Amino acid sequence: MPDRPQGGKTGTAMGKIHEVFRRRLQDLRLQAQQTQNAIQGKHQRQWQIPSDYDGSLLDIPKLHEPAFQRQEINTTYEAVTKDPNAAGTVGDVISLKLQIDYNACEERAFRARHTTLCRAMCLGHGRRFGQGHGNIWNDTNGIEAVAAAFIAAGGAK
């Protein structure tokens, strides 16, 4: 079919399902079943703490280790996207980004559930101050302008 475009370069698959992501999904499934049983009165409700977490809930800087550690996934994502001539596939990018974002969202929820009232008020105040007085709403370089710039850039190199 000589009159059809050849299409783009096909990357080499480099993505994988990382163990930290797999463990989080297994834990969440188990915790959902435990919560369901607790609601039905079969046993006491359990705290949602990752099965491989053995640190102190008061050790804020290390609260993500090892349950939410995304360094290996980040490194793989960087390898997949760094060099256009040795890139991974679009599927790699989507899967790895999903794993990174999923674990990050769960970590934020875990941190929020185990925060102190004082920390919660300080974090909330900082976020609201930034949203209320920051450049996020600016017409020329705010979040909407950035999103529009990405659309305009498209797939250009």
C-alpha positions as CSV (number, residue, x, y, z in Angstrom):
1,M,0.0,0.0,0.0
2,P,2.4,2.7,-1.2
3,D,-0.1,5.6,-0.9
4,R,-0.5,5.3,2.9
5,P,1.7,7.0,5.4
6,Q,4.1,4.7,7.2
7,G,3.3,6.1,10.6
8,G,5.6,6.8,13.5
9,K,8.5,4.8,15.0
10,T,7.4,1.9,17.1
11,G,9.1,1.9,20.5
12,T,10.5,-1.1,22.4
13,A,8.3,-2.2,25.3
14,M,10.1,-1.5,28.6
15,G,7.2,-1.1,31.0
16,K,6.2,-3.6,33.6
17,I,3.8,-3.9,36.6
18,H,5.9,-2.9,39.6
19,E,5.7,-4.8,42.8
20,V,4.9,-1.8,44.9
21,F,1.8,-1.1,42.7
22,R,0.8,-4.8,42.8
23,R,1.1,-4.9,46.6
24,R,-1.0,-1.7,47.0
25,L,-3.8,-3.3,44.9
26,Q,-3.7,-6.5,46.9
27,D,-3.8,-4.6,50.1
28,L,-6.7,-2.4,49.0
29,R,-8.7,-5.5,47.9
30,L,-8.1,-7.2,51.3
31,Q,-8.9,-4.0,53.2
32,A,-12.2,-3.5,51.2
33,Q,-13.2,-7.1,52.1
34,Q,-12.4,-6.5,55.7
35,T,-14.4,-3.2,55.8
36,Q,-17.3,-5.0,54.1
37,N,-17.2,-7.7,56.8
38,A,-16.9,-5.1,59.6
39,I,-20.0,-3.3,58.2
40,Q,-21.9,-6.6,58.3
41,G,-20.8,-7.0,62.0
42,K,-18.6,-10.0,61.3
43,H,-15.6,-8.4,63.0
44,Q,-14.1,-5.1,64.2
45,R,-13.1,-2.5,61.5
46,Q,-9.4,-2.4,60.9
47,W,-7.2,0.6,60.2
48,Q,-6.2,1.0,56.6
49,I,-2.5,0.6,57.0
50,P,-0.4,-1.1,54.3
51,S,0.6,-4.6,55.2
52,D,4.3,-3.9,54.6
53,Y,4.3,-0.7,56.7
54,D,6.3,-1.1,59.9
55,G,7.3,2.5,60.7
56,S,5.8,5.0,63.0
57,L,2.8,7.0,61.9
58,L,4.4,10.0,63.5
59,D,7.6,9.8,61.3
60,I,6.3,12.1,58.6
61,P,9.4,12.2,56.3
62,K,9.4,8.3,56.0
63,L,5.6,7.8,56.0
64,H,5.8,6.7,52.3
65,E,8.4,3.9,52.8
66,P,8.2,1.2,51.7
67,A,4.5,1.0,50.8
68,F,4.3,4.0,48.6
69,Q,7.9,4.2,47.3
70,R,7.7,5.1,43.6
71,Q,11.4,5.6,42.8
72,E,11.7,2.4,40.7
73,I,8.6,3.3,38.7
74,N,9.9,6.8,38.2
75,T,13.2,5.5,37.0
76,T,11.5,3.2,34.5
77,Y,9.2,6.1,33.3
78,E,12.3,8.3,32.8
79,A,14.0,5.5,30.8
80,V,10.9,5.1,28.6
81,T,10.6,8.8,27.8
82,K,14.1,10.2,28.0
83,D,15.6,9.3,24.6
84,P,13.3,9.6,21.5
85,N,15.5,7.1,19.6
86,A,15.3,4.5,22.3
87,A,11.8,5.2,23.6
88,G,9.3,2.8,25.1
89,T,5.8,2.4,23.8
90,V,2.8,4.6,24.4
91,G,1.4,1.8,26.4
92,D,4.5,1.8,28.6
93,V,4.0,5.6,29.3
94,I,0.3,5.2,30.1
95,S,0.8,2.2,32.4
96,L,3.8,3.6,34.2
97,K,2.0,7.0,34.7
98,L,-1.1,5.2,36.0
99,Q,1.0,3.3,38.5
100,I,2.9,6.5,39.7
101,D,-0.3,8.5,40.0
102,Y,-2.3,5.7,41.6
103,N,0.3,5.2,44.3
104,A,0.7,8.9,44.8
105,C,-3.0,9.4,45.3
106,E,-3.2,6.6,47.8
107,E,-0.2,8.0,49.7
108,R,-1.9,11.4,50.0
109,A,-5.0,9.7,51.3
110,F,-2.9,7.7,53.8
111,R,-1.1,10.8,55.0
112,A,-4.4,12.7,55.3
113,R,-6.0,9.9,57.4
114,H,-3.0,9.9,59.8
115,T,-2.3,13.6,60.1
116,T,-2.7,15.8,63.2
117,L,-5.2,18.5,63.5
118,C,-2.5,21.2,63.6
119,R,-0.8,19.8,60.4
120,A,-4.2,19.6,58.6
121,M,-5.0,23.2,59.4
122,C,-1.5,24.4,58.3
123,L,-1.6,22.4,55.1
124,G,-5.1,23.6,54.3
125,H,-4.3,27.2,55.0
126,G,-1.2,27.1,52.7
127,R,-3.2,25.5,49.9
128,R,-6.1,28.0,50.2
129,F,-3.7,30.9,50.4
130,G,-1.9,29.8,47.2
131,Q,-5.2,29.1,45.4
132,G,-6.7,32.4,46.5
133,H,-3.7,34.7,45.9
134,G,-1.4,32.9,43.5
135,N,-1.0,33.0,39.7
136,I,-3.0,29.8,39.2
137,W,-5.8,32.0,37.8
138,N,-3.6,34.3,35.7
139,D,-4.8,34.6,32.1
140,T,-1.3,34.6,30.6
141,N,0.5,31.9,32.6
142,G,-2.2,30.3,34.8
143,I,-3.3,26.7,34.7
144,E,-5.7,27.2,31.9
145,A,-3.1,29.0,29.8
146,V,-0.6,26.2,30.4
147,A,-3.2,23.5,29.3
148,A,-4.0,25.5,26.2
149,A,-0.2,25.8,25.4
150,F,0.1,22.0,25.6
151,I,-2.8,21.6,23.2
152,A,-1.3,24.1,20.8
153,A,2.1,22.4,20.9
154,G,0.6,19.1,20.0
155,G,3.1,16.5,18.9
156,A,5.7,19.1,17.6
157,K,9.3,18.4,18.4
